[in-house]
Amino acid sequence: MKNTEKSNSRKKDRKGSTSGSKSDSGASASVSKFKAKTPVEKRADHLNSIVKTAFASFLGVVAGMMAYFMLGSALETKWYAILTIIAILAYYAQRLILPLIKIDPKDFGIKDWLYVEFLVIDFCLVTWTLMLN
């Protein structure tokens, strides 16, 4: 009987000590980390994301057309080498061109770069495939 009382009191202590510290630190961390955006800031961020997406898509279509006109069906070339070259060229093209349209590429995280590079490769492949048919 004493053992069960001790185990119950230990459980209560654990629950009380951990739940209070987690909620306090989580609440203060979330308040200090994130600042509420104004509607103007939200609109500007949304417009920037649309421009990033549209530019990456346009770059992919241009890359697909160039691949078609320069390589044709590219039966003698390794497909993964072509896609790697396109991805590298698109990365450097975006690093040079995005500042001209007032988007700072230094603000891009790894997730953003992976997203826009995926769009370039995807649109390149789709365009190239449609032109081959």
PyMOL commands that set and color helices and strands:
alter all, ss='L'
color gray80, all
select helices_A, chain A and resi 2-33+39-71+79-101+105-107+110-132
alter helices_A, ss='H'
color red, helices_A
deselect
rebuild
show_as cartoon
